[in-house]
Amino acid sequence: MHLASKKVIQNLLKKYQLRLSKRLGQNFLIDRGAIKKIIKTTDLTPQDVVLEIGPGIGTLTIELAEKVKKVIAIEKDPGMRKILKDLLECWNVRNVEIIREDILKLDPKPYALKPYKVIGNLPFYLTAPVIRKFLEYKNLAKGGPKEMVLVVQKEVGQRICAKPPDMNLLAVSVQFYAKPEIVSFVSRKSFWPQPKVDSAILRIVPLIKADRKLINADLLFEIVKAGFSQPRKQLINNLSQALLPVYKQGGINRRVIRNWLLKNNIQPNQRAETLTIEDWIDLTKSCKIK
């Protein structure tokens, strides 16, 4: 029995008297080709530890367990945990640990004593919070993943991988910490129930750089959020409107902000989406308003 089957999934749900939750964004992969692409993208080895987000009935979990040392499956839905537990026992799969937890509340460190990889099929509402959770981990070198391979909505994946002049707040938030790339697209027909949009397989590799550790990330994102506060407006207007009311002291004014931009080779009339990650880093390093 292969779990990547609409009929098999429906029979399991009927057997366990379960209904899918739209709130949890439960859409199951029924395309074996897409599953193979995810496995290939992750480049798994027998020594790997994988933290899987939202395993559901285990369509991907079983495939992962055959290739890695251990799978840590984080599942919030009690019904799905029951199905997964029973299937693992039935097939005598011993290297999967099921964790009952909300992924956004999970501290991965106790479960990831060695370098690990994150894999998951994420609903829209979880995509940005999950990525930030792992990339902004307080000690990325010791508690963060080696890489993340996530199935996300196509448009979200494209936004995350955007480059100037089409940058956005989400792209900066991810690319400051990591290198994202879209490996492949997945048709909406590859899922059941079928979602309204296509998906993308997104690979994210964290950047463990010493120079990034020296940057005040809180200040950087305060500046970035100010810059993107009204995306169609010029930087000088957004930064002035967002930052001047907060930092009135010290002689900070519109002229100071203008000069700050010019010293970093950024024109005051530019828009936030035209700036590179390095531009935001330079602005943070040279910031005198705080």
C-alpha positions in Angstrom: 0.0 0.0 0.0 1.4 3.4 -1.0 0.2 6.3 0.9 0.4 8.8 -2.0 -3.1 7.8 -3.1 -6.4 9.7 -2.8 -8.3 6.5 -2.3 -5.9 5.2 0.4 -6.1 8.5 2.3 -9.8 8.6 2.1 -10.1 5.0 3.4 -7.8 5.8 6.3 -9.8 8.9 7.2 -13.0 6.9 7.1 -11.5 4.1 9.2 -10.4 6.5 11.9 -13.5 8.6 11.5 -11.6 11.8 10.8 -12.4 14.9 8.9 -9.7 17.2 7.4 -9.2 20.5 9.0 -9.1 23.6 6.7 -7.8 25.6 9.6 -4.7 23.4 9.7 -4.3 23.5 5.9 -4.4 19.8 5.5 -3.6 18.9 1.9 -1.9 15.6 1.2 0.6 14.8 -1.6 -0.7 12.2 -3.9 2.0 12.6 -6.6 4.9 10.1 -6.2 6.9 12.2 -8.6 6.7 15.2 -6.4 7.7 13.2 -3.3 10.8 11.9 -5.2 11.7 15.5 -6.1 11.5 16.5 -2.4 13.7 13.6 -1.4 16.2 14.3 -4.2 16.3 18.0 -3.3 17.2 17.2 0.3 20.1 15.0 -0.7 19.7 12.7 2.3 22.3 10.4 3.8 22.0 7.5 6.3 23.5 9.7 9.0 20.9 12.5 8.7 18.4 13.6 11.3 15.2 15.1 9.7 12.7 17.2 11.5 9.5 16.9 9.6 6.8 19.5 10.0 3.2 18.2 9.8 3.7 14.6 8.7 0.0 13.9 8.5 -0.6 10.2 7.8 3.1 9.7 6.9 3.1 9.9 3.1 6.6 11.5 3.2 7.6 10.2 6.6 7.9 6.6 5.5 10.0 7.6 2.5 12.3 9.6 4.7 12.7 6.9 7.3 14.1 4.5 4.7 16.9 6.9 3.9 18.0 8.6 7.1 19.1 7.8 10.7 16.1 9.4 12.3 12.9 11.3 11.6 11.4 13.6 14.2 7.8 14.1 13.1 6.1 17.2 14.6 2.3 16.7 14.4 -0.3 18.9 16.1 -3.5 16.9 15.0 -4.2 14.0 17.4 -6.0 12.0 14.7 -3.1 12.2 12.3 -0.7 11.2 15.1 -2.9 8.1 15.7 -2.8 7.0 12.0 0.9 7.7 11.7 1.7 5.7 14.9 -0.4 2.7 13.8 1.1 2.7 10.3 4.7 2.9 11.7 4.0 0.0 14.1 2.3 -2.0 11.3 5.3 -1.6 9.0 7.8 -2.0 11.8 9.4 1.4 11.3 11.6 2.1 14.3 13.5 5.3 13.5 10.5 7.8 13.6 9.8 9.8 16.8 6.4 11.5 16.8 6.2 14.7 18.8 2.9 16.1 19.9 3.5 19.9 19.5 2.6 23.0 17.6 5.7 23.7 15.5 5.7 27.4 16.3 6.0 26.5 20.0 8.6 23.8 19.6 12.2 24.3 20.8 14.1 22.1 18.3 17.3 21.9 20.3 16.4 19.0 22.6 15.4 16.9 19.5 18.3 18.0 17.3 21.4 17.1 19.3 23.2 16.7 15.9 22.9 18.8 12.7 19.5 18.3 11.2 17.4 19.1 8.2 13.9 20.5 8.1 11.3 19.2 5.7 7.6 20.0 5.5 4.6 20.7 3.3 3.5 24.1 4.8 0.1 25.8 4.6 0.2 29.5 3.7 -0.4 30.7 7.2 2.6 28.8 8.6 5.2 29.5 5.9 6.7 32.8 7.0 6.5 32.1 10.8 8.1 28.7 10.4 11.0 30.0 8.3 11.6 32.9 10.7 11.5 30.5 13.6 14.3 28.4 12.4 16.4 31.1 10.7 16.2 33.5 13.6 17.0 30.8 16.2 19.1 32.4 18.9 22.1 30.2 18.1 21.8 29.2 14.5 25.2 27.5 14.4 24.2 25.1 17.2 20.4 25.0 17.2 19.5 25.7 13.6 19.0 23.3 10.7 21.7 22.6 8.0 19.0 23.2 5.4 15.2 23.4 4.9 13.2 21.9 2.1 9.7 23.1 2.1 6.6 22.8 -0.1 5.0 26.2 -0.1 2.5 28.2 -2.3 4.2 29.1 -5.6 3.7 32.8 -5.2 5.1 32.8 -1.7 8.2 30.9 -2.9 8.7 33.4 -5.6 8.4 36.3 -3.2 11.0 34.7 -0.9 13.4 34.3 -3.7 12.8 37.8 -5.2 15.7 40.0 -6.3 16.0 43.8 -6.8 14.0 45.6 -8.2 11.3 43.3 -6.9 12.4 42.8 -3.3 9.9 42.6 -0.4 9.9 42.4 3.4 9.6 38.6 3.4 12.5 38.2 0.9 14.8 40.4 3.1 13.7 38.6 6.2 14.8 35.2 4.7 17.8 36.3 2.6 19.5 38.1 5.5 19.8 34.7 7.1 19.9 32.2 4.3 20.1 31.5 0.6 16.7 30.4 -0.8 16.0 28.8 -4.2 13.0 27.3 -5.9 14.0 23.8 -7.1 10.8 22.9 -8.8 7.1 23.7 -9.1 4.3 21.3 -8.0 0.9 21.3 -9.6 -2.2 21.8 -7.4 -3.3 18.5 -9.0 -0.6 16.8 -7.0 -2.5 17.3 -3.8 -5.8 16.1 -2.2 -7.9 17.9 -1.4 -6.8 20.1 -4.3 -5.8 23.6 -3.3 -6.6 26.7 -5.4 -2.9 27.4 -6.3 0.2 25.6 -7.4 3.1 25.0 -5.1 6.9 25.2 -5.2 9.7 23.1 -3.6 11.8 25.7 -1.8 15.3 24.9 -0.6 16.8 27.2 2.1 20.4 27.0 3.2 21.2 29.1 6.3 24.2 31.4 6.0 26.6 30.9 9.0 28.7 34.0 8.5 30.7 35.7 11.2 30.0 39.2 9.8 26.3 38.7 10.1 26.6 38.0 13.8 28.1 41.4 14.3 25.0 43.2 12.9 22.2 44.4 15.1 19.4 42.3 13.5 16.7 44.1 15.6 17.8 47.5 14.3 18.2 46.1 10.7 14.6 44.9 10.6 13.4 48.1 12.2 14.9 50.0 9.3 13.7 47.4 6.7 10.1 47.5 8.1 10.2 51.3 8.0 11.5 51.2 4.4 8.7 48.9 3.3 6.0 50.5 5.4 4.5 52.0 2.2 6.2 50.1 -0.7 5.1 52.6 -3.4 6.6 55.5 -1.6 10.2 56.8 -1.8 12.6 55.7 0.9 13.2 59.2 2.2 9.4 59.5 2.9 9.0 56.1 4.5 12.1 56.3 6.7 11.2 59.9 7.8 7.6 59.1 8.6 8.5 55.9 10.5 11.7 56.8 12.2 11.6 60.5 13.0 8.6 60.2 15.5 10.5 57.5 17.4 14.0 59.2 17.4 13.3 62.9 17.8 16.3 63.4 20.0 19.9 64.0 18.8 19.0 66.4 16.0 17.6 63.7 13.8 15.6 65.2 10.9 14.8 64.6 7.2 18.1 66.1 6.1 20.1 63.7 8.3 18.2 60.7 6.9 18.8 62.0 3.3 22.5 62.2 3.9 22.5 58.8 5.6 21.1 57.3 2.4 23.4 59.2 0.1 26.5 58.1 2.1 25.5 54.5 1.4 25.1 55.2 -2.4 21.3 55.0 -2.1 19.2 57.7 -3.7 16.5 59.2 -1.4 13.9 58.7 -4.2 14.6 55.0 -4.5 12.0 52.5 -3.4 12.6 49.8 -0.9 12.2 47.0 -3.4 15.2 48.2 -5.3 17.7 47.7 -2.4 19.9 44.6 -2.0 20.5 42.8 1.3 23.9 44.4 1.4 22.3 47.9 1.1 20.2 47.2 4.2 23.2 45.9 6.0 25.2 49.0 5.1 22.4 51.2 6.3 22.3 49.4 9.6 26.1 49.6 10.2 26.1 53.3 9.5 22.9 54.1 11.4 23.4 57.0 13.8 19.8 57.5 14.8 19.8 55.1 17.7 
